[in-house]
Amino acid sequence: MDDRMRQWLDDVSPEPRPASEEPRPRRRGGRIHFIQNVPTPHNNVFLKQLREVHGSTLTLWYAKVTDGKYGFSKELAEDGGPSRVYGARLPSLGALREIAANKEDGLVMVGWSNPTTRLLLFLLFALRREYNVWFDQPLDDRSSVARNVLRDLSYMTLKHSRTKVFCAGRGAYDFFKKRGFAHERLALLPISVAVPH
């Protein structure tokens, strides 16, 4: 495990502190909610490191266990550990309530590709909750006015949230820098994920 991986593990490990207090080194262990659309091989590598090396207890949340678009098997959900499926079509009030209510738990959100994670972004901002978000390669698809407004509002909310943005690859990092995110709030992950264009 290299130094970038150790830093990432330290950054996502939960440690409660007052909102006005300056960031300080994190403790090892603790409970972390890891919420994403579908399980993926590269995320499972991080889940394993969080569990085995860092001693974290994980609560895994998936919108669905597989998606034909990616070709990942259902078994990936089992490889990551015990998980909960919150659904991809409608926001899951149960998942939102549990994640938001446990303020001392850490949180890693992988993008916002479903209704639950989209609402969670705004909920965490309103609660001024500290969390981490991971992006492979954000899409800047300018297909419709409504989608553009929602996407721009989402990035603005993320920019003003109490979050660290983990970027899988230089393309994701550069994308957020262009949108005005401070260097200190961005971290390049020690992996690169190929995304079809």
Salt bridges, closest charged atoms under 4 A:
ASP2 OD2 - ARG4 NH2 3.56
ASP3 OD1 - ARG6 NH1 3.53
ASP10 OD1 - HIS54 NE2 3.02
ASP11 OD2 - LYS164 NZ 3.36
GLU15 OE2 - ARG24 NE 2.71
GLU21 OE2 - ARG24 NH1 1.86
ASP67 OD2 - LYS64 NZ 3.15
GLU98 OE2 - ARG31 NH2 3.01
GLU98 OE1 - ARG84 NH1 2.44
ASP105 OD2 - ARG31 NE 3.49
ASP105 OD2 - HIS33 NE2 3.01
GLU130 OE1 - ARG17 NH2 3.09
GLU130 OE2 - ARG26 NH2 2.39
GLU130 OE1 - ARG162 NH2 2.97
ASP136 OD2 - HIS42 NE2 3.72
ASP140 OD1 - ARG142 NH2 3.24
ASP140 OD1 - ARG179 NH2 3.39
ASP152 OD1 - ARG142 NH2 3.21
ASP152 OD1 - ARG179 NH2 3.29
ASP174 OD1 - ARG170 NH1 3.84
